[in-house]
Amino acid sequence: MAGKTSGEDYAARFASLARSGEDVHGEARFCAALVPAGARVLDAGCGTGRIMIRLAELGYDCVGVDLDESMLAVAREQAPGLPWFQVDLAEFEPASLGFASDFDLVVAAGNVFPLLTPGTEATVVKHLSAALRPGGLLVAGFGLVEAHLPVEPSLTLSEYDDCCAASDLTLVDRFATWDADPYDGGGYAVSVHRR
């Protein structure tokens, strides 16, 4: 879907939600509860930077990567001092961008996994796992049913867990929302895996 929705439109939707009193920082708050301020965070599929910008404001050392240039243009405009990279996650290599593979946390929010090119999920998990320091966390939240997705469902939780296991990641916990509501088998899941 990269390039099909402009970054400006996407950012405007969240700005409107914020103006109406909606909490648009649930993902950042969730991540901040997992690792202390100052931790290194990779926002994989960072979009317009909403999550990463908030984490940086909270004192985290952040890097954002995304494939969609229109999304990154908004992120760079909103936070020009933060590091933003245009990268296909299926080809992501931290060293090629000039930083070490020692992230404390990698977050893939906003349905990143269902929006990947089908068949690349295991490769992406492998690359994201390799970016983590030993003991680091991979956090991914995505829809499992049509009501929570802009595309047809393509990835089950068991398939995602298999990708994680193949990259030596262990499931730590799973939630139904970014507010850490218990997962009950519903149509959206936030999964936390440890390297």
Phi and psi in degrees as a GROMACS rama.xvg file:
@    title "Ramachandran Plot"
@    xaxis  label "Phi"
@    yaxis  label "Psi"
@TYPE xy
-53.894  131.212  ALA-2
87.6497  -13.1752  GLY-3
-82.7767  -23.6381  LYS-4
-122.281  125.597  THR-5
-69.0441  148.227  SER-6
-59.1639  -35.9392  GLY-7
-62.4118  -42.6596  GLU-8
-64.2509  -42.46  ASP-9
-63.5153  -46.8903  TYR-10
-64.1562  -38.2617  ALA-11
-63.0011  -36.0278  ALA-12
-63.2196  -43.8211  ARG-13
-72.6195  -33.3827  PHE-14
-63.7731  -40.0841  ALA-15
-64.1554  -42.4078  SER-16
-60.7006  -43.1497  LEU-17
-64.1649  -42.3996  ALA-18
-63.0387  -30.4055  ARG-19
-83.3228  1.98344  SER-20
96.7385  0.637085  GLY-21
-70.4674  146.134  GLU-22
-81.7426  116.271  ASP-23
-108.08  13.2046  VAL-24
-117.652  21.972  HIS-25
-60.3265  -40.9892  GLY-26
-64.118  -43.6295  GLU-27
-64.9263  -41.9122  ALA-28
-62.4972  -41.8968  ARG-29
-59.1999  -47.9971  PHE-30
-63.9314  -40.6053  CYS-31
-64.492  -24.5499  ALA-32
-77.0635  -15.3246  ALA-33
-93.6528  -33.2655  LEU-34
-134.79  149.27  VAL-35
-74.5573  158.606  PRO-36
-54.2044  143.566  ALA-37
95.3522  -16.0317  GLY-38
-64.8076  153.739  ALA-39
-86.7574  127.445  ARG-40
-127.244  131.426  VAL-41
-104.932  121.305  LEU-42
-95.7496  100.113  ASP-43
-90.4742  112.834  ALA-44
82.5529  48.5825  GLY-45
-69.9767  -15.8685  CYS-46
58.5242  -130.35  GLY-47
-82.8722  3.07408  THR-48
88.3565  9.23045  GLY-49
-53.0916  -47.0499  ARG-50
-72.1875  -46.8252  ILE-51
-65.1916  -40.3555  MET-52
-61.4995  -43.0709  ILE-53
-64.137  -43.1713  ARG-54
-62.8284  -40.0608  LEU-55
-62.3593  -39.8667  ALA-56
-61.7617  -30.25  GLU-57
-85.5228  0.748085  LEU-58
100.436  15.558  GLY-59
-89.8775  150.97  TYR-60
-92.8249  102.539  ASP-61
-115.193  149.934  CYS-62
-132.999  135.84  VAL-63
-117.773  136.539  GLY-64
-131.583  141.26  VAL-65
-159.134  156.978  ASP-66
-87.8046  -28.6477  LEU-67
-84.0475  109.878  ASP-68
-63.3141  -33.5543  GLU-69
-66.7278  -34.5318  SER-70
-68.9978  -45.9016  MET-71
-64.0691  -32.2227  LEU-72
-60.9072  -40.7313  ALA-73
-66.0371  -45.6449  VAL-74
-58.4407  -45.5974  ALA-75
-65.6047  -34.2697  ARG-76
-69.689  -40.8994  GLU-77
-75.0639  -31.9275  GLN-78
-143.635  73.6213  ALA-79
-64.7442  -18.798  PRO-80
-84.8225  -5.13567  GLY-81
-95.8037  152.8  LEU-82
-82.5756  115.863  PRO-83
-119.563  133.657  TRP-84
-130.967  136.776  PHE-85
-88.6715  112.629  GLN-86
-147.855  139.392  VAL-87
-81.0385  121.206  ASP-88
-59.7272  -23.9867  LEU-89
-72.0306  -13.0851  ALA-90
-120.654  11.2406  GLU-91
-68.3563  126.705  PHE-92
-137.216  111.319  GLU-93
-53.353  -41.9379  PRO-94
-61.3717  -32.7803  ALA-95
-68.6739  -17.7241  SER-96
-99.7002  -0.0783337  LEU-97
88.838  19.5297  GLY-98
-132.595  158.866  PHE-99
-77.6878  158.813  ALA-100
-89.8176  69.2179  SER-101
-139.169  36.7413  ASP-102
-71.7234  140.86  PHE-103
-79.1435  -28.9784  ASP-104
-150.507  136.603  LEU-105
-116.179  127.22  VAL-106
-115.244  132.407  VAL-107
-125.489  89.3341  ALA-108
-102.741  179.652  ALA-109
67.9799  35.3267  GLY-110
61.3913  33.4581  ASN-111
-55.6968  -49.443  VAL-112
-64.5057  -44.1201  PHE-113
-66.5123  -18.4532  PRO-114
-91.9117  -2.65697  LEU-115
-68.4297  158.067  LEU-116
-60.4274  124.831  THR-117
-51.814  136.001  PRO-118
94.7425  -8.62522  GLY-119
-99.801  -1.84974  THR-120
-56.283  -46.7934  GLU-121
-64.5411  -38.0932  ALA-122
-64.5694  -42.9554  THR-123
-64.0868  -45.0579  VAL-124
-59.1751  -42.276  VAL-125
-59.2759  -45.7394  LYS-126
-65.8631  -41.4317  HIS-127
-69.1541  -37.4596  LEU-128
-62.5962  -42.1398  SER-129
-65.0991  -21.953  ALA-130
-78.7094  -14.6757  ALA-131
-85.163  146.22  LEU-132
-73.066  159.647  ARG-133
-55.7039  129.957  PRO-134
90.2759  -6.99787  GLY-135
-69.4529  163.845  GLY-136
-115.154  138.031  LEU-137
-106.527  121.515  LEU-138
-116.953  122.611  VAL-139
-132.55  129.377  ALA-140
-120.116  126.915  GLY-141
-157.896  156.548  PHE-142
-76.2535  150.463  GLY-143
-115.929  -11.0935  LEU-144
-132.57  162.287  VAL-145
-55.2872  -34.7992  GLU-146
-63.4603  -21.0009  ALA-147
-109.639  12.1642  HIS-148
-135.642  148.383  LEU-149
-86.8636  -0.403826  PRO-150
-134.882  172.141  VAL-151
-64.3855  141.043  GLU-152
-57.3916  135.391  PRO-153
-134.763  -8.55064  SER-154
-137.256  125.53  LEU-155
-92.1442  164.381  THR-156
-64.0368  -39.2213  LEU-157
-65.6924  -36.9901  SER-158
-65.6123  -42.1501  GLU-159
-63.5054  -44.5129  TYR-160
-61.2401  -37.1363  ASP-161
-63.6199  -40.7697  ASP-162
-61.1423  -42.5145  CYS-163
-66.0025  -45.0305  CYS-164
-60.714  -38.4433  ALA-165
-65.9287  -19.5709  ALA-166
-106.094  23.0208  SER-167
59.9224  36.7862  ASP-168
-106.065  139.616  LEU-169
-113.629  132.435  THR-170
-64.9818  126.475  LEU-171
-99.071  -45.7859  VAL-172
-163.697  163.088  ASP-173
-143.122  138.46  ARG-174
-129.874  163.433  PHE-175
-90.077  -17.9999  ALA-176
-147.656  170.718  THR-177
-75.0669  -6.83135  TRP-178
-88.7903  7.25963  ASP-179
68.1248  30.002  ALA-180
-66.9217  142.808  ASP-181
-58.2084  140.246  PRO-182
-75.4691  131.351  TYR-183
-123.607  20.2794  ASP-184
86.5144  12.3486  GLY-185
-75.416  -166.902  GLY-186
-88.5499  3.05344  GLY-187
-140.787  140.353  TYR-188
-140.265  142.519  ALA-189
-114.652  115.056  VAL-190
-110.147  138.596  SER-191
-117.801  117.864  VAL-192
-117.997  147.261  HIS-193
-113.9  139.447  ARG-194
